[in-house]
Amino acid sequence: MKVLTKEEFLEQEFPFMIKKYSHTDFPPHRHEFLEFFYVNGGTGQHHLNGKVSVLNKGDLYVMNPDHEHAFSQIGSNAVEIITCIFTQSFLESHFALAKKVDRFVEFIHMRPFQREGYAKLHLDGMADVKVRGLLHEMLEEYEKRPAGFEIALKAKLTDLLITLVRFYDAHKDAAAALSQRMSKKSRVVFDSIAYVNRHFRERITLEEIIKRHGTMTKEYFCVLFKRITGKTFVEYLTETRIDYAKKLLSFSTLTVTDICFESGFHDLSNFERTFHRAAGCPPKKFRQANAVRTETADGQKRSQDLQFPAKHDNIRSRI
């Protein structure tokens, strides 16, 4: 597990950094500094203390130092994050006045922050617009570094923190209740994703998935599934099967017909039509362009006869 150090990421004279990232997967790590990150777009997963939470646009996490966390993608989505990091001393030296505001102290020392290593807000309305605007202004100041950029960054960070404190003060009770409800409902979707990842080669229907849980309506499940994955249930299932078929076409000697059924399809014509639409070419042409071949002892080349798990095993193993 990688440790991100102050020396590696922060300047001694001005121990503050802001940067935009586009994450698919980022391995487990911890850091020696305070961090907050804002989800600017897309969706993904955040792993902390053995728990998985969904990252959605407008989420803002305040992270305690020395707590291990990681990011992973959902399907083929990437999540765009704006990360702010700074030392405790930077916060204390430049925001002594703000610490006199009771709500600021309460926000920085929220119970979840102390107990679980993080605190989460989901910003909406004008607060989200303002925070996003301030973060982009801070990015520009930090990257271009015009005269007086340090003072400008401190001023904008102060404005941002006050906005967060006011939002927290106005929404803390409702946000806690909503977060608890949504985490239970999101777990239904994650369990469904795990089930698809294990059983995509079998016959699976949306109705079967709903029946397995029986905790929400079909309509609400579909809305929540798309919000989390960016795809409908059928699109996700089909993509998983097509990706597996691509691996078999590239790394095995199975016939196209065998690959059709091995990947979870039950009709060759439908498989070829769906594959063509997804890959831009028929299965046979895809194999010609992508087959991985090895040379045998007699100098002949043949496809590697390998079996690969579905691409979403990384999700499966973490749920």
DRENDOGU-553094 format. One record per residue (C-alpha): residue number from 1; x, y, z; residue in three letters. Coordinates in pm, 1 decimal. Each point is the difference from the previous one (the first is absolute). Example, Ala and Ser with C-alpha at 12.3 -4.5 7.8 and 13.67 -1.06 7.14 Angstrom:
// residues 2
 pos       xx       yy       zz code
   1   1230.0   -450.0    780.0  ALA
   2    137.0    344.0    -66.0  SER
// end
This chain:
// residues 319
 pos       xx       yy       zz code
   1      0.0      0.0      0.0  MET
   2    145.8    331.7   -111.0  LYS
   3     49.9    288.3    242.8  VAL
   4    -29.9    344.7   -158.0  LEU
   5    242.1    225.8    187.0  THR
   6      4.0    375.2     56.8  LYS
   7    345.3     20.6   -154.5  GLU
   8   -122.1   -166.8   -319.2  GLU
   9   -308.4    214.4    -58.9  PHE
  10     29.6    327.8    192.7  LEU
  11    239.0    293.2    -13.0  GLU
  12    153.6     91.0    333.8  GLN
  13    -63.3    373.7    -40.5  GLU
  14   -361.5    -43.1   -112.7  PHE
  15   -128.1   -344.9    106.0  PRO
  16   -313.3      1.1   -213.5  PHE
  17    -88.8   -170.1   -328.5  MET
  18   -311.0    -27.7   -214.9  ILE
  19    -29.0   -226.2   -304.6  LYS
  20   -261.2   -157.9   -225.2  LYS
  21     10.9   -376.4    -61.1  TYR
  22   -196.9   -241.9   -213.9  SER
  23     -2.7   -330.4    189.4  HIS
  24    -87.4   -344.9   -125.6  THR
  25    185.9   -195.8    268.0  ASP
  26    239.9    140.4    260.2  PHE
  27    162.1   -251.5    237.5  PRO
  28    -23.8      9.9    380.9  PRO
  29    205.6    279.3    152.7  HIS
  30     16.9    231.1    297.4  ARG
  31    150.4    344.4     40.7  HIS
  32    171.2    217.9    257.4  GLU
  33   -215.4    306.2    -66.2  PHE
  34   -360.2    115.4      8.3  LEU
  35   -197.2    -50.9   -317.6  GLU
  36   -339.0     83.2   -134.8  PHE
  37   -120.5   -102.4   -341.1  PHE
  38   -300.7    107.7   -202.8  TYR
  39   -167.6   -218.3   -262.2  VAL
  40    -15.0    225.3   -305.7  ASN
  41   -158.8   -256.4   -233.0  GLY
  42    -51.7   -365.8    -80.4  GLY
  43    -46.3   -272.3    257.1  THR
  44    221.7   -252.6    176.2  GLY
  45     64.4   -181.2    326.3  GLN
  46    185.9    113.1    310.5  HIS
  47    150.0   -266.2    228.6  HIS
  48     70.0     85.8    364.3  LEU
  49     17.0   -213.6    314.5  ASN
  50   -137.6   -303.1   -181.6  GLY
  51   -305.9    187.1   -124.5  LYS
  52    -89.0     95.9   -355.6  VAL
  53   -194.2    317.3    -77.4  SER
  54   -119.3    141.5   -329.0  VAL
  55    154.8    325.0   -123.6  LEU
  56   -243.3    230.9   -176.9  ASN
  57     28.7    351.9   -136.3  LYS
  58    -26.1    252.5    282.3  GLY
  59    147.4   -227.0    269.9  ASP
  60    272.2    152.4    215.9  LEU
  61    212.9   -210.2    236.0  TYR
  62    224.4    136.5    275.4  VAL
  63    271.0   -259.0     71.4  MET
  64    197.3    -45.5    319.9  ASN
  65    374.1    -75.2    -35.6  PRO
  66    122.6   -357.6     42.7  ASP
  67   -322.8   -168.8   -109.4  HIS
  68     38.0   -239.5   -291.9  GLU
  69   -236.8     50.0   -292.2  HIS
  70    -24.9    -81.2   -371.8  ALA
  71   -206.5     68.5   -311.0  PHE
  72   -145.4   -241.6   -253.6  SER
  73   -212.4     38.0   -308.4  GLN
  74   -353.9   -115.3    -64.1  ILE
  75    -22.2   -169.3   -339.5  GLY
  76    192.0    208.5   -253.4  SER
  77    -67.2    330.1    177.8  ASN
  78    268.7    230.6    134.9  ALA
  79    -60.2    244.2    281.8  VAL
  80    140.2    354.5    -19.0  GLU
  81    126.5    127.4    333.1  ILE
  82    143.3    332.0    115.8  ILE
  83    233.5    -66.0    293.4  THR
  84    124.8    256.2    251.0  CYS
  85    281.4    -97.5    237.9  ILE
  86    172.9    199.5    272.2  PHE
  87    165.2    -46.6    338.4  THR
  88   -167.8     43.9    337.8  GLN
  89    240.8    285.8     73.8  SER
  90   -104.2    179.2   -320.0  PHE
  91   -362.6    -19.4    108.9  LEU
  92     72.7    115.5    354.5  GLU
  93    233.0    285.7    -90.4  SER
  94   -215.2    151.3   -273.0  HIS
  95   -347.0    -57.8    145.0  PHE
  96     40.5     90.1    367.7  ALA
  97   -285.1    250.6    -27.4  LEU
  98   -234.1   -254.8   -156.9  ALA
  99     66.6   -238.7    288.6  LYS
 100   -179.8    244.4    227.6  LYS
 101   -320.9    -78.8   -185.2  VAL
 102   -163.1   -288.3    189.4  ASP
 103   -147.1   -159.2   -312.4  ARG
 104    340.0     -2.9   -170.4  PHE
 105    151.5   -194.9    289.1  VAL
 106   -297.7   -237.7     -0.8  GLU
 107     33.7    -54.8   -375.5  PHE
 108    372.5    -72.7     10.1  ILE
 109    -43.3   -231.9    299.7  HIS
 110   -318.3   -178.6   -103.3  MET
 111    -40.1   -332.9    178.1  ARG
 112     19.0   -204.8   -320.7  PRO
 113    323.5    182.9    -85.1  PHE
 114    157.7   -104.8    329.5  GLN
 115   -147.7   -350.4     19.6  ARG
 116     -3.6   -117.4   -362.4  GLU
 117    275.7    213.4   -150.1  GLY
 118   -219.4    210.2   -225.6  TYR
 119   -306.1    221.4    -18.4  ALA
 120   -227.7     30.0   -301.2  LYS
 121   -226.4    271.6   -135.8  LEU
 122   -216.1    -19.7   -309.6  HIS
 123    -20.5    353.1   -136.3  LEU
 124   -293.3    124.8   -200.7  ASP
 125   -160.3    325.3   -108.6  GLY
 126    194.9    324.6     31.1  MET
 127    251.2   -151.6    243.6  ALA
 128    107.3   -252.5   -264.1  ASP
 129     21.5    269.3   -268.2  VAL
 130    209.1    222.9    226.8  LYS
 131    236.0   -275.2    119.7  VAL
 132     56.1   -128.8   -353.7  ARG
 133     70.2    354.7   -120.1  GLY
 134    244.9     68.0    282.9  LEU
 135    183.7   -326.9    -61.8  LEU
 136     45.1     78.7   -368.9  HIS
 137    123.8    350.1     87.7  GLU
 138    244.7   -155.5    247.2  MET
 139    119.0   -245.8   -265.2  LEU
 140     72.2    287.3   -236.1  GLU
 141    186.7    198.0    268.3  GLU
 142    207.2   -302.3    100.8  TYR
 143     88.0   -107.6   -354.1  GLU
 144     75.8    346.1   -145.6  LYS
 145    150.6    148.6    319.1  ARG
 146    -44.0    370.0    -76.6  PRO
 147    135.3    262.9    240.4  ALA
 148   -159.7    -39.3    341.5  GLY
 149   -146.9   -342.3    -73.4  PHE
 150     68.1   -119.4    356.0  GLU
 151   -214.2    278.5    148.3  ILE
 152   -272.9    -60.4   -258.0  ALA
 153     -3.0   -373.1     76.2  LEU
 154    -27.7     58.6    375.0  LYS
 155   -288.7    241.1    -55.3  ALA
 156   -184.6   -241.1   -227.7  LYS
 157     62.8   -294.6    232.8  LEU
 158   -137.7    205.4    290.1  THR
 159   -310.4     82.9   -205.0  ASP
 160    -39.0   -366.6    -94.5  LEU
 161     31.3   -125.7    358.9  LEU
 162   -253.7    255.3    125.9  ILE
 163   -240.2   -111.6   -274.3  THR
 164     44.7   -361.9    109.8  LEU
 165    -53.7     89.2    366.4  VAL
 166   -323.6    182.7    -80.1  ARG
 167   -121.4   -284.6   -220.7  PHE
 168     85.8   -253.4    270.1  TYR
 169   -177.6    205.3    263.8  ASP
 170   -315.5     24.2   -210.7  ALA
 171     -9.9   -362.9   -115.8  HIS
 172    181.4   -216.7    255.7  LYS
 173   -304.5   -178.1    145.7  ASP
 174   -175.5    -58.2   -332.2  ALA
 175    326.8   -102.9   -167.4  ALA
 176     73.3   -262.6    266.4  ALA
 177   -344.3   -156.3    -37.0  ALA
 178     15.9      5.9   -380.8  LEU
 179    350.9   -147.4     -3.5  SER
 180   -111.6   -290.0    218.9  GLN
 181   -300.2    -74.5   -222.6  ARG
 182    196.7     31.2   -324.4  MET
 183    281.7   -224.6    117.3  SER
 184   -246.8   -284.6     58.6  LYS
 185   -158.0     48.6   -341.0  LYS
 186    337.6     31.4   -171.6  SER
 187    100.7   -332.0    154.8  ARG
 188   -283.2   -165.0   -192.9  VAL
 189    153.9    127.8   -324.3  VAL
 190    351.5   -110.1    100.8  PHE
 191   -130.6   -345.0     91.0  ASP
 192   -168.3    -15.3   -340.5  SER
 193    324.1     98.5   -173.5  ILE
 194    183.9   -272.7    191.8  ALA
 195   -265.2   -252.2   -100.8  TYR
 196     27.1     97.1   -368.4  VAL
 197    379.1    -24.4     17.5  ASN
 198    -26.0   -357.1    131.5  ARG
 199   -290.0   -125.5   -211.6  HIS
 200      6.5    197.6   -327.9  PHE
 201     52.6   -324.4   -195.9  ARG
 202   -335.4   -125.5    125.6  GLU
 203   -351.3    116.9    -82.9  ARG
 204    -60.6    317.7    200.9  ILE
 205   -305.4    223.5     -9.1  THR
 206    -70.1    331.3    166.6  LEU
 207   -309.1   -151.2    160.0  GLU
 208    215.9   -272.1    156.8  GLU
 209    236.5    259.2    145.4  ILE
 210   -288.7    201.8    146.0  ILE
 211   -153.4   -314.3    148.8  LYS
 212    328.8    -97.2    167.2  ARG
 213     -9.0    318.7    208.5  HIS
 214   -367.3     89.6     15.4  GLY
 215     72.5    330.4    172.7  THR
 216    -88.8    249.3   -272.6  MET
 217   -210.9     36.5   -310.5  THR
 218    131.2    -83.5   -345.3  LYS
 219    -29.3    364.3   -106.3  GLU
 220    201.5    130.9    295.5  TYR
 221    263.5   -271.6    -35.4  PHE
 222     50.6     95.7   -366.0  CYS
 223     37.6    369.0     88.4  VAL
 224    249.4    -74.1    279.1  LEU
 225    195.3   -253.0   -208.3  PHE
 226     49.1    251.6   -280.5  LYS
 227     91.3    276.3    243.2  ARG
 228    275.6   -216.9    148.3  ILE
 229    134.4   -174.7   -311.9  THR
 230    -91.0    246.8   -274.9  GLY
 231   -170.9   -284.9   -187.1  LYS
 232   -328.7   -185.0      1.4  THR
 233      0.7   -349.8    147.2  PHE
 234    -24.4   -157.3   -347.4  VAL
 235    282.7    219.9   -133.4  GLU
 236    224.6    -99.0    291.5  TYR
 237    -74.7   -371.3    -40.6  LEU
 238     55.6     15.1   -376.6  THR
 239    326.5    193.7     37.1  GLU
 240    129.6   -256.2    250.2  THR
 241    -80.3   -286.0   -238.0  ARG
 242    151.0    176.4   -302.5  ILE
 243    321.7     80.3    188.1  ASP
 244     33.8   -365.2     98.0  TYR
 245    -64.5   -105.4   -360.9  ALA
 246    278.3    236.1   -113.5  LYS
 247    243.1   -169.5    238.3  LYS
 248    -96.3   -344.5   -126.9  LEU
 249     34.8    113.7   -361.8  LEU
 250    344.8    139.4     75.0  SER
 251    138.4   -272.2    225.4  PHE
 252   -176.1   -328.5    -81.4  SER
 253    -53.7   -239.2   -289.5  THR
 254   -372.7    -41.2     65.0  LEU
 255   -227.2     44.4   -300.4  THR
 256   -219.4    308.3    -27.2  VAL
 257   -303.7   -217.4     69.6  THR
 258    157.6   -141.4    316.2  ASP
 259    101.2    350.1    111.9  ILE
 260   -355.8    119.0    -54.0  CYS
 261   -137.3   -249.5    252.1  PHE
 262    302.0     13.3    230.9  GLU
 263    -51.3    376.8     37.4  SER
 264   -362.3    -26.7    104.2  GLY
 265   -177.4     52.1   -331.5  PHE
 266   -259.5   -253.2   -108.5  HIS
 267    -41.1     84.3   -367.3  ASP
 268    287.5     22.4   -249.9  LEU
 269   -166.9    258.8   -223.6  SER
 270    -75.2    224.1    296.3  ASN
 271    358.4    -40.2    126.7  PHE
 272    153.7     93.4   -335.5  GLU
 273   -232.5    297.9    -40.8  ARG
 274     61.5    124.1    355.8  THR
 275    375.8    -54.5    -26.4  PHE
 276     18.3    189.4   -330.8  HIS
 277   -190.2    291.9    150.9  ARG
 278    228.1     11.5    306.3  ALA
 279    338.8    -71.5   -163.1  ALA
 280    -55.0    153.3   -343.2  GLY
 281     75.8   -325.0   -181.8  CYS
 282   -116.2   -365.2     -7.6  PRO
 283    155.1   -247.8    247.4  PRO
 284    213.7   -168.1   -268.5  LYS
 285    156.3    328.8   -109.7  LYS
 286     60.0     95.8    362.6  PHE
 287    184.9   -329.9     50.5  ARG
 288    212.7     55.1   -312.4  GLN
 289    106.0    341.6    127.2  ALA
 290     46.4    -84.9    368.4  ASN
 291     92.7   -369.0     34.7  ALA
 292    305.1    -49.7    220.9  VAL
 293    215.5   -273.3   -147.9  ARG
 294    296.1   -197.3    131.0  THR
 295    254.1   -201.1   -192.5  GLU
 296     11.7   -376.3     59.7  THR
 297    312.1   -216.3      6.3  ALA
 298    -37.9    -86.3   -369.0  ASP
 299    -20.9    366.4    -98.1  GLY
 300   -377.4      4.0    -50.2  GLN
 301   -204.1    282.5    143.7  LYS
 302   -318.0    -64.0    191.8  ARG
 303   -234.9    199.9    219.4  SER
 304     54.9    -23.3    373.0  GLN
 305   -271.4   -217.5    148.6  ASP
 306    -61.8    202.2    313.1  LEU
 307   -309.2     67.6    209.3  GLN
 308    -41.1    344.2    150.8  PHE
 309   -239.5    129.3    264.7  PRO
 310   -240.3    280.5    -74.7  ALA
 311    144.2    347.8     -1.7  LYS
 312   -200.6     97.8    307.2  HIS
 313    173.6   -243.8    235.0  ASP
 314    158.4    304.8    160.9  ASN
 315   -345.6    113.1    106.7  ILE
 316   -103.6   -349.4    104.6  ARG
 317    296.1    -44.7    229.8  SER
 318    -68.9    323.5    182.3  ARG
 319   -369.2    -41.9     65.5  ILE
// end
